[in-house]
């Protein structure tokens, strides 16, 4: 399930080619990605499921991130990518995905790598399912109140992946717009 290439895109998210994954991050090439945020209603309002990336990951190792993220493959339907990757990384099945927004970002990562992505953000209200993380991908996981996370990321950015704040802001705005952001 580990893909070796990413889909390169232009500023309008139109495919322009493919590149080996590590090389794309070394060169800072713009490529398509997706981020999944699984959420539920908790005692302190909406909670999001975070994963701590495994220490063996080639970038952002040991940092907290959204539930799952990866790169869709050329000619593979997005829904198929979302379903298979969430199962591969977190062992979660049976979720329904809702597209929230896409955004472009460019952020340096440790080791001279650069994340430069058109990131498609999908939200999934948690459907009861086992959570069985793949230890090659995920070191730990936790449920965190969304509002507390939005406060903590700017105060402790070293603990989080560079894209997480943008993804959490999109999550908050989408849930608020759709009257799904209940307070405790």
C-alpha positions, -999 to 999 in steps of 0.1 A, spaced: 0 0 0 30 23 1 30 44 -31 63 55 -45 52 83 -68 31 115 -64 9 133 -89 24 166 -99 -1 194 -105 -2 230 -115 -16 259 -94 -51 250 -107 -47 214 -95 -44 201 -131 -21 170 -135 12 177 -152 32 145 -145 45 122 -118 76 122 -96 91 98 -72 77 108 -37 110 115 -19 124 135 -49 92 156 -51 97 165 -14 134 172 -19 127 195 -48 96 211 -33 74 202 -63 37 210 -62 17 178 -59 -17 166 -50 -25 153 -15 -54 146 7 -60 149 45 -87 130 63 -101 143 96 -123 118 115 -143 136 142 -170 129 169 -190 148 194 -172 146 228 -177 160 263 -158 191 253 -174 197 220 -161 183 187 -131 160 190 -108 151 162 -88 119 159 -50 127 156 -22 103 148 14 107 159 35 98 129 58 69 132 95 77 140 105 59 107 86 83 85 108 101 61 94 135 71 75 149 100 83 118 120 71 118 156 48 148 150 10 149 156 -11 152 125 -47 147 113 -62 112 112 -47 103 79 -30 119 49 -14 107 17 -12 112 -20 -38 100 -45 -26 81 -74 -32 89 -110 -64 73 -124 -75 61 -90 -109 75 -77 -104 98 -47 -130 78 -26 -110 46 -32 -78 64 -21 -95 77 10 -110 44 20 -79 23 14 -54 47 30 -75 52 62 -77 14 65 -40 10 59 -28 37 83 -54 35 111 -73 3 105 -105 22 103 -133 11 79 -169 21 72 -165 59 72 -184 83 50 -162 112 36 -173 147 29 -152 171 9 -145 203 29 -120 223 9 -87 223 -9 -58 246 -3 -22 251 -15 6 254 10 44 252 10 62 245 42 98 233 50 102 201 69 132 187 87 159 171 66 158 196 38 124 185 26 96 207 15 58 200 16 43 218 -14 8 205 -19 -27 210 -32 -43 194 -1 -79 181 -5 -94 180 30 -121 154 37 -141 151 69 -156 119 83 -180 118 112 -168 88 132 -188 56 126 -181 31 154 -152 11 141 -121 -5 155 -90 17 155 -59 -5 148 -30 17 137 -3 4 114 29 7 136 50 15 105 28 46 100 15 55 134 32 57 167 2 67 188 -33 82 184 -56 104 205 -89 122 204 -85 160 210 -110 188 214 -109 208 182 -110 242 199 -81 233 223 -61 220 194 -66 253 175 -51 271 205 -22 246 211 -8 243 175 4 279 173 19 277 208 37 244 202 42 241 165 72 217 169 47 191 181 26 192 149 29 187 112 32 219 92 -2 215 75 -22 206 106 -32 242 116 -46 249 81 -65 215 81 -79 222 116 -91 257 106 -108 242 75 -124 216 97 -137 242 122 -150 265 95 -167 236 76 -184 222 107 -195 257 118 -209 265 84 -229 232 85 -241 237 121 -222 207 132 -200 225 157 -217 218 190 -203 232 222 -199 211 253 
